[in-house]
Amino acid sequence: QVQVVESGGGLVEAGGSLNLSCTISGLTFDDQAMGWFRQAPGKEREGVSCITKGEYTRVYADSAKGRFTISRDNNKNTLYLQMNSLKVDDTAIYYCAASRYWFCSGTADADDYNYWGQGTQVTVSS
C-alpha cells in the first residue's frame, strides 16, 4: 500500500520561508517523477513544481520560479519544497504526488500523478 505524507506547513509572515517535506512508502521512489501541487480556497488545484527521476530536470510554475526549490532524497524516500520570499498569494493546501512516469510533462497535468498525500496547510500573513 502506497502512503504519501506531507509535513512542514504552517503560518508564516510574508517574506518568510518554509520547507515542506513529503515521505513516500510502498513504491519504488527512485523510479518516479514527483510533484507538488497546491489549492487555495475557492480556486482550482494548480501545479507548483515537478522533479524527474534522478533529478535530471526540475520544472516550476511561473508563480514559483526564483522563489521555490524542489529536491528529493532517494535514500530517504523524501521529496522537499523549499519556499522562500513567501507571499500572501501562496496561501494554500500543498499536496505531494507521485507520477506514473519518470519524466515531468510540465507542472499542470494532475492526471500524470496516481498517488497523492492529504496535504499540508501553508498560510502566509501580511
N, CA, C and O atoms as a MOPAC input file, in Angstrom:
PM7 MOZYME 1SCF
protein

 N      0.84400 1    -1.18000 1     0.00000 1
 C      0.00000 1     0.00000 1     0.00000 1
 C      0.89100 1     1.24500 1     0.00000 1
 O      1.81700 1     1.36600 1     0.80100 1
 N      0.58900 1     2.15500 1    -0.90700 1
 C      1.38100 1     3.37300 1    -1.02100 1
 C      0.86300 1     4.41200 1    -0.03600 1
 O     -0.33900 1     4.65800 1     0.05700 1
 N      1.78700 1     5.01100 1     0.69300 1
 C      1.44800 1     6.09900 1     1.61100 1
 C      2.26400 1     7.32500 1     1.26900 1
 O      3.47200 1     7.25100 1     1.04500 1
 N      1.57500 1     8.46200 1     1.23400 1
 C      2.20300 1     9.74500 1     0.91900 1
 C      1.86600 1    10.70400 1     2.05000 1
 O      0.69300 1    10.98800 1     2.29000 1
 N      2.86900 1    11.20100 1     2.73800 1
 C      2.62800 1    12.03300 1     3.91300 1
 C      3.43200 1    13.31900 1     3.81900 1
 O      4.66300 1    13.29700 1     3.79200 1
 N      2.72300 1    14.43700 1     3.76900 1
 C      3.37800 1    15.74400 1     3.73200 1
 C      3.52300 1    16.30500 1     5.14500 1
 O      2.75800 1    15.96600 1     6.04800 1
 N      4.51200 1    17.16000 1     5.31000 1
 C      4.69700 1    17.86900 1     6.57200 1
 C      5.42900 1    19.17000 1     6.29800 1
 O      5.94800 1    19.38600 1     5.20300 1
 N      5.46400 1    20.03100 1     7.30000 1
 C      6.24200 1    21.25300 1     7.19000 1
 C      5.44100 1    22.51100 1     6.95100 1
 O      6.00100 1    23.60700 1     6.93200 1
 N      4.13800 1    22.37200 1     6.76800 1
 C      3.32600 1    23.56400 1     6.58300 1
 C      3.18500 1    24.34300 1     7.87700 1
 O      3.61900 1    23.90000 1     8.94100 1
 N      2.57600 1    25.50200 1     7.76700 1
 C      2.38200 1    26.32300 1     8.95300 1
 C      2.02800 1    27.74000 1     8.59700 1
 O      1.69900 1    28.05700 1     7.45400 1
 N      2.10400 1    28.59100 1     9.60800 1
 C      1.81200 1    30.01000 1     9.45600 1
 C      3.12000 1    30.78700 1     9.43100 1
 O      3.97000 1    30.62100 1    10.30500 1
 N      3.26900 1    31.63000 1     8.42600 1
 C      4.49600 1    32.40800 1     8.28600 1
 C      4.14000 1    33.79500 1     7.76600 1
 O      3.15400 1    33.96100 1     7.04900 1
 N      4.93000 1    34.76900 1     8.12100 1
 C      4.70200 1    36.12100 1     7.61100 1
 C      5.19900 1    36.24400 1     6.17700 1
 O      6.08800 1    35.51000 1     5.74600 1
 N      4.61800 1    37.16800 1     5.46100 1
 C      5.07100 1    37.42800 1     4.10000 1
 C      6.57200 1    37.73800 1     4.10100 1
 O      7.07200 1    38.47500 1     4.95200 1
 N      7.26900 1    37.16000 1     3.13200 1
 C      8.72400 1    37.31300 1     3.06900 1
 C      9.47400 1    36.19200 1     3.75100 1
 O     10.68700 1    36.06000 1     3.58800 1
 N      8.77300 1    35.40000 1     4.50100 1
 C      9.39000 1    34.30800 1     5.23200 1
 C      9.57800 1    33.05600 1     4.37900 1
 O      9.33900 1    33.06300 1     3.17100 1
 N     10.01200 1    31.98300 1     5.03900 1
 C     10.33300 1    30.73100 1     4.34200 1
 C      9.71100 1    29.54200 1     5.05800 1
 O      9.47400 1    29.56600 1     6.26600 1
 N      9.45800 1    28.51100 1     4.28100 1
 C      9.03700 1    27.21300 1     4.80400 1
 C      9.67300 1    26.13200 1     3.94700 1
 O      9.93000 1    26.33400 1     2.76000 1
 N      9.92400 1    24.98800 1     4.55700 1
 C     10.44100 1    23.84200 1     3.81400 1
 C      9.48100 1    22.67600 1     4.00800 1
 O      9.39500 1    22.10700 1     5.09500 1
 N      8.76600 1    22.32800 1     2.95300 1
 C      7.83300 1    21.21400 1     3.00900 1
 C      8.55800 1    19.91200 1     2.73500 1
 O      9.50300 1    19.86700 1     1.94800 1
 N      8.10800 1    18.85700 1     3.39100 1
 C      8.64600 1    17.51800 1     3.16500 1
 C      7.51200 1    16.56500 1     2.81000 1
 O      6.35400 1    16.77500 1     3.17400 1
 N      7.87600 1    15.52800 1     2.09800 1
 C      6.89100 1    14.50900 1     1.71000 1
 C      7.58600 1    13.16000 1     1.70600 1
 O      8.51700 1    12.93100 1     0.93400 1
 N      7.13000 1    12.27700 1     2.56600 1
 C      7.72000 1    10.94900 1     2.65600 1
 C      6.77300 1     9.94700 1     2.02200 1
 O      5.57100 1     9.95600 1     2.28600 1
 N      7.32500 1     9.08900 1     1.18600 1
 C      6.51300 1     8.12800 1     0.44400 1
 C      7.00300 1     6.71400 1     0.71200 1
 O      8.20600 1     6.44900 1     0.71400 1
 N      6.07400 1     5.82400 1     0.93400 1
 C      6.40600 1     4.41500 1     1.11800 1
 C      5.48500 1     3.56600 1     0.24600 1
 O      4.39600 1     3.98400 1    -0.14600 1
 N      5.96600 1     2.35900 1    -0.04000 1
 C      5.13300 1     1.43100 1    -0.80300 1
 C      5.32300 1     1.46800 1    -2.30200 1
 O      4.62200 1     0.76300 1    -3.02800 1
 N      6.26700 1     2.28500 1    -2.78900 1
 C      6.58800 1     2.25000 1    -4.20400 1
 C      8.08200 1     2.49500 1    -4.36600 1
 O      8.77400 1     2.87900 1    -3.42400 1
 N      8.55600 1     2.26700 1    -5.57700 1
 C      9.97700 1     2.47400 1    -5.86400 1
 C     10.19600 1     3.95900 1    -6.11800 1
 O     10.12100 1     4.42900 1    -7.25300 1
 N     10.46200 1     4.67300 1    -5.05700 1
 C     10.53900 1     6.12800 1    -5.10500 1
 C     11.50600 1     6.61100 1    -6.17500 1
 O     11.22800 1     7.58200 1    -6.87900 1
 N     12.64300 1     5.93400 1    -6.29500 1
 C     13.68100 1     6.37000 1    -7.22100 1
 C     13.19500 1     6.43100 1    -8.66900 1
 O     13.71400 1     7.22100 1    -9.45800 1
 N     12.21000 1     5.61200 1    -9.02800 1
 C     11.81200 1     5.46200 1   -10.42400 1
 C     10.78700 1     6.48200 1   -10.89500 1
 O     10.51200 1     6.57900 1   -12.09100 1
 N     10.22300 1     7.23600 1    -9.97200 1
 C      9.09800 1     8.10700 1   -10.32000 1
 C      9.49300 1     9.58000 1   -10.29600 1
 O     10.29000 1    10.01700 1    -9.46600 1
 N      8.91400 1    10.32800 1   -11.22800 1
 C      8.92300 1    11.77800 1   -11.06700 1
 C      7.97400 1    12.11100 1    -9.90600 1
 O      7.04400 1    11.36400 1    -9.60200 1
 N      8.23900 1    13.23900 1    -9.28200 1
 C      7.44400 1    13.66800 1    -8.13200 1
 C      7.02600 1    15.12000 1    -8.32200 1
 O      7.73700 1    15.89900 1    -8.95700 1
 N      5.88800 1    15.47300 1    -7.77800 1
 C      5.40800 1    16.84000 1    -7.95800 1
 C      4.76000 1    17.42400 1    -6.71900 1
 O      4.31900 1    16.70700 1    -5.82000 1
 N      4.71700 1    18.73100 1    -6.70000 1
 C      3.98300 1    19.49500 1    -5.69300 1
 C      2.85600 1    20.25500 1    -6.38700 1
 O      3.05000 1    20.86600 1    -7.43800 1
 N      1.68200 1    20.20300 1    -5.77700 1
 C      0.52600 1    20.95700 1    -6.24000 1
 C      0.01100 1    21.77900 1    -5.06900 1
 O      0.39500 1    21.54600 1    -3.92300 1
 N     -0.85800 1    22.74200 1    -5.35800 1
 C     -1.48200 1    23.49700 1    -4.27600 1
 C     -2.89300 1    23.87700 1    -4.67600 1
 O     -3.22600 1    23.97000 1    -5.85800 1
 N     -3.70900 1    24.09300 1    -3.66700 1
 C     -5.07600 1    24.53700 1    -3.90100 1
 C     -5.44900 1    25.58300 1    -2.86500 1
 O     -5.49000 1    25.30600 1    -1.66600 1
 N     -5.71700 1    26.77400 1    -3.33900 1
 C     -6.14400 1    27.86700 1    -2.47200 1
 C     -7.66700 1    27.85100 1    -2.34500 1
 O     -8.35200 1    27.29800 1    -3.20500 1
 N     -8.19100 1    28.44400 1    -1.29900 1
 C     -9.64500 1    28.47300 1    -1.11400 1
 C    -10.34900 1    29.09900 1    -2.31600 1
 O     -9.99800 1    30.19700 1    -2.74900 1
 N    -11.33900 1    28.39500 1    -2.84500 1
 C    -12.11400 1    28.92000 1    -3.96000 1
 C    -11.44300 1    28.84100 1    -5.30600 1
 O    -11.97500 1    29.33300 1    -6.30100 1
 N    -10.26400 1    28.21800 1    -5.34900 1
 C     -9.52300 1    28.13100 1    -6.60900 1
 C     -9.27800 1    26.68100 1    -6.99200 1
 O     -9.37000 1    25.77800 1    -6.16100 1
 N     -8.96600 1    26.47800 1    -8.25400 1
 C     -8.63900 1    25.13300 1    -8.71400 1
 C     -7.22500 1    24.74300 1    -8.26900 1
 O     -6.37600 1    25.59700 1    -8.01300 1
 N     -7.00700 1    23.46100 1    -8.18900 1
 C     -5.67000 1    22.96000 1    -7.88300 1
 C     -4.70900 1    23.33900 1    -9.01100 1
 O     -5.06400 1    23.26100 1   -10.18700 1
 N     -3.52000 1    23.73800 1    -8.65700 1
 C     -2.52100 1    24.10600 1    -9.65900 1
 C     -1.19200 1    23.41400 1    -9.35700 1
 O     -0.83100 1    23.18800 1    -8.20200 1
 N     -0.49100 1    23.09100 1   -10.41800 1
 C      0.82600 1    22.50000 1   -10.26900 1
 C      1.83500 1    23.55500 1    -9.86700 1
 O      1.80200 1    24.67600 1   -10.37400 1
 N      2.72200 1    23.20700 1    -8.96800 1
 C      3.75300 1    24.12000 1    -8.48900 1
 C      5.12000 1    23.74800 1    -9.06100 1
 O      5.84400 1    24.59600 1    -9.58300 1
 N      5.45500 1    22.46900 1    -8.95100 1
 C      6.78900 1    22.05500 1    -9.38400 1
 C      6.82200 1    20.56000 1    -9.60200 1
 O      6.01000 1    19.81900 1    -9.04800 1
 N      7.76500 1    20.12800 1   -10.41100 1
 C      7.95900 1    18.70500 1   -10.68700 1
 C      9.44800 1    18.42600 1   -10.79000 1
 O     10.21500 1    19.26100 1   -11.27000 1
 N      9.85300 1    17.24400 1   -10.33400 1
 C     11.25400 1    16.83300 1   -10.44500 1
 C     11.28300 1    15.41800 1   -10.99700 1
 O     10.54000 1    14.54700 1   -10.54400 1
 N     12.14500 1    15.19800 1   -11.97600 1
 C     12.20600 1    13.88700 1   -12.61700 1
 C     12.96800 1    12.88500 1   -11.77000 1
 O     13.66100 1    13.23200 1   -10.81400 1
 N     12.81500 1    11.65800 1   -12.15200 1
 C     13.69800 1    10.61600 1   -11.64700 1
 C     15.14400 1    11.06700 1   -11.83400 1
 O     15.51000 1    11.61500 1   -12.87400 1
 N     15.94600 1    10.83000 1   -10.82100 1
 C     17.35300 1    11.15900 1   -10.93400 1
 C     17.65400 1    12.64700 1   -10.92500 1
 O     18.79400 1    13.05300 1   -11.15300 1
 N     16.63800 1    13.46700 1   -10.66400 1
 C     16.80400 1    14.93000 1   -10.61400 1
 C     17.37000 1    15.47600 1   -11.92500 1
 O     18.08700 1    16.47700 1   -11.92200 1
 N     17.05200 1    14.82500 1   -13.04100 1
 C     17.55700 1    15.29300 1   -14.32600 1
 C     16.99900 1    16.67200 1   -14.66400 1
 O     17.70000 1    17.51500 1   -15.22500 1
 N     15.73400 1    16.89100 1   -14.31800 1
 C     15.06000 1    18.13900 1   -14.65500 1
 C     14.15700 1    18.56200 1   -13.51500 1
 O     13.51800 1    17.73800 1   -12.86100 1
 N     14.12100 1    19.86800 1   -13.29200 1
 C     13.16700 1    20.46300 1   -12.37000 1
 C     12.31500 1    21.45300 1   -13.15800 1
 O     12.83800 1    22.23400 1   -13.95200 1
 N     11.02600 1    21.41800 1   -12.94100 1
 C     10.10400 1    22.30000 1   -13.64700 1
 C      9.30900 1    23.08200 1   -12.61400 1
 O      8.87900 1    22.53600 1   -11.59800 1
 N      9.11800 1    24.37100 1   -12.88800 1
 C      8.40700 1    25.22800 1   -11.93600 1
 C      7.29900 1    26.00200 1   -12.64900 1
 O      7.44600 1    26.40500 1   -13.80300 1
 N      6.20200 1    26.19700 1   -11.94800 1
 C      5.19000 1    27.13200 1   -12.41500 1
 C      5.76600 1    28.54100 1   -12.34400 1
 O      6.66800 1    28.81000 1   -11.55100 1
 N      5.24900 1    29.42800 1   -13.16700 1
 C      5.75300 1    30.80500 1   -13.16600 1
 C      5.68600 1    31.42700 1   -11.77500 1
 O      6.55900 1    32.20500 1   -11.39200 1
 N      4.64800 1    31.08200 1   -11.02500 1
 C      4.46400 1    31.66800 1    -9.69400 1
 C      5.53300 1    31.21000 1    -8.70700 1
 O      5.73000 1    31.83700 1    -7.66600 1
 N      6.22100 1    30.11800 1    -9.03100 1
 C      7.21400 1    29.54600 1    -8.11800 1
 C      8.65900 1    29.82800 1    -8.53700 1
 O      9.57800 1    29.70700 1    -7.72700 1
 N      8.85100 1    30.19400 1    -9.77200 1
 C     10.21400 1    30.37900 1   -10.28700 1
 C     10.97100 1    31.44500 1    -9.50300 1
 O     10.45200 1    32.53100 1    -9.24400 1
 N     12.19300 1    31.11900 1    -9.13400 1
 C     13.04400 1    32.05600 1    -8.42800 1
 C     12.81500 1    32.10600 1    -6.93600 1
 O     13.60100 1    32.71300 1    -6.20800 1
 N     11.74500 1    31.47500 1    -6.46400 1
 C     11.43800 1    31.51200 1    -5.02700 1
 C     11.39700 1    30.11400 1    -4.40400 1
 O     11.78000 1    29.93700 1    -3.24800 1
 N     10.93500 1    29.12700 1    -5.16500 1
 C     10.79000 1    27.76800 1    -4.65300 1
 C     11.84800 1    26.86600 1    -5.26700 1
 O     12.26500 1    27.06400 1    -6.40800 1
 N     12.27800 1    25.86900 1    -4.49000 1
 C     13.22800 1    24.87500 1    -4.98500 1
 C     12.73600 1    23.48900 1    -4.61400 1
 O     12.48400 1    23.20100 1    -3.44400 1
 N     12.60300 1    22.64100 1    -5.60900 1
 C     12.19000 1    21.24900 1    -5.37500 1
 C     13.43100 1    20.37800 1    -5.34900 1
 O     14.37300 1    20.59600 1    -6.11000 1
 N     13.42400 1    19.38900 1    -4.46500 1
 C     14.54900 1    18.45300 1    -4.40300 1
 C     14.03800 1    17.12500 1    -3.86700 1
 O     12.91600 1    17.02700 1    -3.37100 1
 N     14.87200 1    16.12100 1    -3.97500 1
 C     14.48800 1    14.78900 1    -3.48900 1
 C     15.70800 1    14.09000 1    -2.90700 1
 O     16.83800 1    14.30500 1    -3.34500 1
 N     15.45300 1    13.25100 1    -1.91300 1
 C     16.49200 1    12.41200 1    -1.31500 1
 C     16.01500 1    10.97300 1    -1.47800 1
 O     15.16700 1    10.50100 1    -0.72000 1
 N     16.55700 1    10.29000 1    -2.45900 1
 C     16.10500 1     8.93100 1    -2.74400 1
 C     16.46800 1     7.95300 1    -1.63200 1
 O     15.81500 1     6.92100 1    -1.47600 1
 N     17.50000 1     8.26900 1    -0.86300 1
 C     17.87600 1     7.39300 1     0.24900 1
 C     16.83800 1     7.44000 1     1.36800 1
 O     16.69000 1     6.48900 1     2.13600 1
 N     16.12100 1     8.56200 1     1.44600 1
 C     15.12000 1     8.73000 1     2.49000 1
 C     13.69400 1     8.65700 1     1.95400 1
 O     12.73900 1     8.83600 1     2.70900 1
 N     13.54200 1     8.39400 1     0.64900 1
 C     12.20700 1     8.37800 1     0.01700 1
 C     11.44200 1     9.65900 1     0.32600 1
 O     10.25200 1     9.62500 1     0.64100 1
 N     12.12800 1    10.77100 1     0.23300 1
 C     11.54000 1    12.04000 1     0.64700 1
 C     11.70000 1    13.10000 1    -0.42800 1
 O     12.75200 1    13.22900 1    -1.05300 1
 N     10.64100 1    13.84400 1    -0.62300 1
 C     10.58500 1    14.97800 1    -1.53900 1
 C     10.49400 1    16.25500 1    -0.71400 1
 O      9.85700 1    16.28100 1     0.33900 1
 N     11.13700 1    17.31500 1    -1.20200 1
 C     11.14400 1    18.58400 1    -0.47900 1
 C     10.67700 1    19.72200 1    -1.38900 1
 O     10.77800 1    19.64800 1    -2.61300 1
 N     10.16800 1    20.77000 1    -0.75300 1
 C      9.89900 1    22.01900 1    -1.44900 1
 C     10.32100 1    23.15900 1    -0.53000 1
 O      9.64200 1    23.46900 1     0.44900 1
 N     11.44200 1    23.77100 1    -0.85700 1
 C     11.91300 1    24.93200 1    -0.11100 1
 C     11.24500 1    26.15700 1    -0.68800 1
 O     11.39100 1    26.45400 1    -1.87400 1
 N     10.51800 1    26.86500 1     0.14400 1
 C      9.77300 1    28.03800 1    -0.31100 1
 C     10.30300 1    29.27800 1     0.39000 1
 O     10.23000 1    29.38800 1     1.61400 1
 N     10.83700 1    30.21100 1    -0.38800 1
 C     11.37400 1    31.45400 1     0.13200 1
 C     10.56200 1    32.63900 1    -0.37700 1
 O      9.78800 1    32.51600 1    -1.32600 1
 N     10.74700 1    33.77000 1     0.25600 1
 C     10.06000 1    35.00200 1    -0.15100 1
 C      8.56100 1    34.76100 1    -0.33200 1
 O      7.97200 1    35.13600 1    -1.34600 1
 N      7.97800 1    34.14300 1     0.64800 1
 C      6.56900 1    33.76400 1     0.54200 1
 C      5.66700 1    34.99400 1     0.47700 1
 O      5.93200 1    36.02800 1     1.09000 1
 N      4.59600 1    34.83600 1    -0.28800 1
 C      3.60900 1    35.90200 1    -0.47900 1
 C      2.25800 1    35.43600 1     0.06000 1
 O      2.01900 1    34.24000 1     0.22400 1
 N      1.39400 1    36.38800 1     0.32700 1
 C      0.05600 1    36.04700 1     0.79600 1
 C     -0.64100 1    35.12400 1    -0.21600 1
 O     -1.39600 1    34.23000 1     0.16800 1
 N     -0.38100 1    35.34800 1    -1.50300 1
 C     -0.99500 1    34.54100 1    -2.55100 1
 C     -0.51800 1    33.08700 1    -2.56100 1
 O     -1.09300 1    32.25100 1    -3.25900 1
 N      0.52000 1    32.78400 1    -1.79900 1
 C      0.98800 1    31.40200 1    -1.69100 1
 C      0.17000 1    30.58600 1    -0.70200 1
 O      0.35100 1    29.37400 1    -0.59400 1
 N     -0.72200 1    31.24000 1     0.01200 1
 C     -1.56400 1    30.54400 1     0.96900 1
 C     -2.41500 1    29.49400 1     0.25600 1
 O     -3.15900 1    29.80200 1    -0.67500 1
 N     -2.28800 1    28.25000 1     0.71400 1
 C     -2.98600 1    27.14000 1     0.06600 1
 C     -2.70000 1    25.85800 1     0.83400 1
 O     -1.86200 1    25.82700 1     1.73600 1
 N     -3.40700 1    24.81200 1     0.46100 1
 C     -3.03600 1    23.47200 1     0.89800 1
 C     -2.08200 1    22.93000 1    -0.16500 1
 O     -2.38900 1    22.95000 1    -1.35700 1
 N     -0.94100 1    22.45500 1     0.27300 1
 C      0.08100 1    21.93300 1    -0.63000 1
 C      0.06100 1    20.40500 1    -0.60300 1
 O      0.07000 1    19.77900 1     0.45700 1
 N      0.03500 1    19.82900 1    -1.80000 1
 C     -0.04100 1    18.39100 1    -1.95400 1
 C      1.20400 1    17.86100 1    -2.65900 1
 O      1.72300 1    18.46700 1    -3.59700 1
 N      1.64800 1    16.74200 1    -2.18700 1
 C      2.72500 1    15.99300 1    -2.82000 1
 C      2.10100 1    14.85800 1    -3.62700 1
 O      1.09100 1    14.28200 1    -3.22300 1
 N      2.70600 1    14.54100 1    -4.76200 1
 C      2.14300 1    13.47300 1    -5.58700 1
 C      3.25100 1    12.72400 1    -6.31900 1
 O      4.27200 1    13.29900 1    -6.69900 1
 N      3.02400 1    11.43800 1    -6.50400 1
 C      3.95900 1    10.58300 1    -7.23900 1
 C      3.42000 1    10.35200 1    -8.64200 1
 O      2.25400 1    10.00600 1    -8.83100 1
 N      4.29300 1    10.55100 1    -9.61600 1
 C      3.87900 1    10.42200 1   -11.00900 1
 C      3.84700 1     8.96400 1   -11.45900 1
 O      4.48300 1     8.08800 1   -10.87200 1
 N      3.08300 1     8.74200 1   -12.52100 1
 C      3.08800 1     7.43500 1   -13.18500 1
 C      4.36400 1     7.26300 1   -13.99400 1
 O      4.71100 1     6.14000 1   -14.35900 1
 N      5.05500 1     8.32900 1   -14.27500 1
 C      6.17900 1     8.35200 1   -15.19900 1
 C      7.45300 1     8.81300 1   -14.51300 1
 O      7.42300 1     9.29200 1   -13.37900 1
 N      8.59200 1     8.66200 1   -15.22100 1
 C      9.86100 1     9.13200 1   -14.65100 1
 C     10.11600 1    10.58800 1   -15.01800 1
 O     10.97700 1    11.23300 1   -14.42000 1
 N      9.37800 1    11.11500 1   -15.99800 1
 C      9.63800 1    12.45500 1   -16.50700 1
 C      8.52400 1    13.40500 1   -16.06600 1
 O      7.47700 1    12.98000 1   -15.57900 1
 N      8.78200 1    14.71700 1   -16.25100 1
 C      7.80300 1    15.76100 1   -15.95100 1
 C      7.27900 1    16.33400 1   -17.26000 1
 O      8.05800 1    16.81300 1   -18.08400 1
 N      5.99100 1    16.29000 1   -17.45400 1
 C      5.37500 1    16.94200 1   -18.61300 1
 C      4.78900 1    18.26600 1   -18.14400 1
 O      3.57100 1    18.43100 1   -18.06500 1
 N      5.67600 1    19.20300 1   -17.83500 1
 C      5.23000 1    20.46900 1   -17.27800 1
 C      4.82700 1    20.31100 1   -15.82100 1
 O      5.23400 1    19.35300 1   -15.16400 1
 N      4.04200 1    21.23100 1   -15.32100 1
 C      3.60600 1    21.16800 1   -13.92600 1
 C      2.10800 1    21.01800 1   -13.78500 1
 O      1.60900 1    20.80300 1   -12.68000 1
 N      1.37800 1    21.12800 1   -14.88800 1
 C     -0.05600 1    21.32800 1   -14.77100 1
 C     -0.89600 1    20.05900 1   -14.82000 1
 O     -2.04600 1    20.07800 1   -14.38100 1
 N     -0.36500 1    18.96900 1   -15.33400 1
 C     -1.21600 1    17.81100 1   -15.62300 1
 C     -1.30400 1    16.87300 1   -14.43400 1
 O     -0.45800 1    15.99500 1   -14.26100 1
 N     -2.32100 1    17.06100 1   -13.62200 1
 C     -2.50100 1    16.22200 1   -12.44200 1
 C     -2.78900 1    14.77200 1   -12.81300 1
 O     -2.58300 1    13.87100 1   -11.99900 1
 N     -3.26400 1    14.54000 1   -14.03400 1
 C     -3.55900 1    13.17100 1   -14.45900 1
 C     -2.30600 1    12.31100 1   -14.56400 1
 O     -2.39500 1    11.08400 1   -14.60200 1
 N     -1.13300 1    12.95200 1   -14.61100 1
 C      0.11800 1    12.20300 1   -14.66200 1
 C      0.42800 1    11.53700 1   -13.32600 1
 O      1.29200 1    10.66300 1   -13.25200 1
 N     -0.27000 1    11.94300 1   -12.27700 1
 C      0.05900 1    11.50800 1   -10.91300 1
 C     -0.99800 1    10.55800 1   -10.38300 1
 O     -2.19500 1    10.81800 1   -10.50400 1
 N     -0.55300 1     9.45900 1    -9.79700 1
 C     -1.52700 1     8.48300 1    -9.33100 1
 C     -1.53200 1     8.26300 1    -7.82900 1
 O     -2.37600 1     7.52600 1    -7.32000 1
 N     -0.61900 1     8.87800 1    -7.11900 1
 C     -0.63100 1     8.77600 1    -5.65800 1
 C     -0.48300 1    10.17800 1    -5.07100 1
 O      0.39400 1    10.95100 1    -5.45700 1
 N     -1.37100 1    10.47600 1    -4.12700 1
 C     -1.44700 1    11.82200 1    -3.55400 1
 C     -1.46700 1    11.76000 1    -2.03700 1
 O     -1.99600 1    10.81800 1    -1.44600 1
 N     -0.88200 1    12.78200 1    -1.41200 1
 C     -0.98500 1    12.92200 1     0.02200 1
 C     -2.24100 1    13.67400 1     0.41700 1
 O     -3.03600 1    14.08400 1    -0.42900 1
 N     -2.39900 1    13.84400 1     1.70600 1
 C     -3.57500 1    14.53900 1     2.23900 1
 C     -3.38700 1    16.05300 1     2.25300 1
 O     -4.35200 1    16.80000 1     2.41600 1
 N     -2.16900 1    16.49600 1     2.08600 1
 C     -1.91700 1    17.92800 1     2.01800 1
 C     -1.44700 1    18.50900 1     3.33900 1
 O     -1.70800 1    17.96100 1     4.41000 1
 N     -0.74800 1    19.63100 1     3.23800 1
 C     -0.30900 1    20.37600 1     4.40600 1
 C     -0.64500 1    21.84600 1     4.17400 1
 O     -0.40500 1    22.38400 1     3.09300 1
 N     -1.20000 1    22.48900 1     5.19600 1
 C     -1.66100 1    23.86600 1     5.04700 1
 C     -0.49800 1    24.84200 1     5.17400 1
 O      0.30000 1    24.76900 1     6.10900 1
 N     -0.42100 1    25.74500 1     4.22100 1
 C      0.53100 1    26.85700 1     4.28000 1
 C     -0.27700 1    28.14400 1     4.30600 1
 O     -1.08900 1    28.39800 1     3.41700 1
 N     -0.04800 1    28.94700 1     5.32600 1
 C     -0.74900 1    30.21900 1     5.45200 1
 C      0.28200 1    31.32400 1     5.58300 1
 O      1.13100 1    31.29800 1     6.47300 1
 N      0.19600 1    32.29400 1     4.68500 1
 C      1.12700 1    33.41300 1     4.70000 1
 C      0.34800 1    34.67000 1     5.08000 1
 O     -0.61500 1    35.04500 1     4.41000 1
 N      0.77200 1    35.30400 1     6.14900 1
 C      0.08400 1    36.50400 1     6.62600 1
 C      0.79900 1    37.76300 1     6.14500 1
 O      2.00600 1    37.76400 1     5.90300 1
 N      0.02700 1    38.82100 1     6.01400 1
 C      0.60300 1    40.08900 1     5.53300 1
 C      1.19400 1    40.90300 1     6.66700 1
 O      1.71700 1    41.99300 1     6.43700 1

